């Protein structure tokens, strides 16, 4: 049964990438992002090809890269950055599936970044390595903020499904890669999640063994501003857990907003062809404006 579940995840991940690749909102004719205003409409593969590719971590399985999408900003000022981690149940997924999301924020004045990380289907790894890589990615962005043109105090961690879990884990304690400079914080200044894995429901076996990586168990005062979306009919990451997480965050005195996506199942607001993509992304953009990340 577990093997069938993994196959299901891989098929779903591949379907999302394929839908994004073969159904772009406009022809993929651009050879540079410098003149593209709505880059989120390009296919995932085209966006990755046009992105600035930066090595952020060497691992025994593979070198890992950040795919950086710079906005049309010639001011020379340090900009906020949003680092996305794609979904796939810690098993599947690649940079192509959700890179249009950071491209959307690139189009709205933030440096958009898609971070590749190790997954079971490609690297034979566990959720632990996924968490380590996510924390390494945020740490790298902060450590190299000056050369990347990024404001180190305006780094947003983001992701969908298991990628949303990784975004939350960049704030939790623990899960660091041995040998990294822990004086450089992996904690983001804001968190943005789409139908995230939060520690209850999906991944029960993992969270029973590793409760330290369950976001819903570690809500306390001091979390950064957080916004999440979740389908009200989601059978993978049920809406009730998103509601519970949001309630606990508010009770602890944190800024947290839940976007209910009516009647939507898992992957409630992505890929770009999803009719819920634009309204959800616009609300998340407005949230970041309210929190002073976007002018």
C-alpha positions, 0 to 999 in steps of 0.5 A: 500500500505504501508503494502505491501511495508513493507512485500516486504522489509521483504521478500527481507531481508529474501531472502538475509539471506537465500541465504547467509545461504544456498549457502556458498562458502565452507562448514561450518565446522569451530569451530573457526575463528583462522584458517580461512583465508577466513571467509567471505565465511562462512554462516551468521549464522555460522559467528554470532555463531563464533563471539565474542558477546558483549552487547553494549546497553540495550533498552526497546525492547531488549538487543543489541549486537555487533558481533566481528570478529577478524583477525589473528593478534597476534601483540597485536597492536590496529587495525582499526575496521569496524562496519556494519549495515545491510539493510532492510528499517528500517523495516526488517533485522538482523545480519545474512544478511550482516555479511560476509561483516565485515568478508571480512574486518576481513580477510584483517586485520581489526576488523570486527563488525556487529551491531544489531539494532532495526527495525520495524518488530522485535521491533515496532520501527521507523527510529529514534531508528535505528539512535540512536542505530547506534550512540550508537554502534560507541560510544560504540566501541570508548569508549571501544576501549582499551579493544577491541583492537581497534584504536579509531581513525580508526573506520569505519561506514558501511552498505547497503541500510538503513544500509548505511543511518545509517552509514552516520547518525553516522557522522551527528549531533543529534539522540543521545540516552538520557543519553549517554556520548556525550563527546565520539564521535559517528562520524566515521573516514571513511564511507563505503556504499552499495546502501545507502539511502541518503535522496532523493528517498526512505524514502521521508515521513521520510525525509520530517518530519526529514530533519536533518537526510538526509545526502544529505542535510548536506554535508559540508567540514569535512566529513571523507573519504567516498566510496559508491557503487550503481547499475546504474539500482537501482529503490529503491535508484536511482543511480542519488542520489548517483551521486549527493551526491558524487558530493556535497562531492567533491565540499565541499572538501571531499574525496568521491568515487562512485563505479558504478555497471553497470546494477545492481538493489538494493542490487547491490553487496551483498550477497556474491553470487552476482557476484559484491561482490568481485570486489566492496569489493576489491575496497573498501579495496584498498580505505581503504589502500589508506586512511591508514586504512589498511597497 
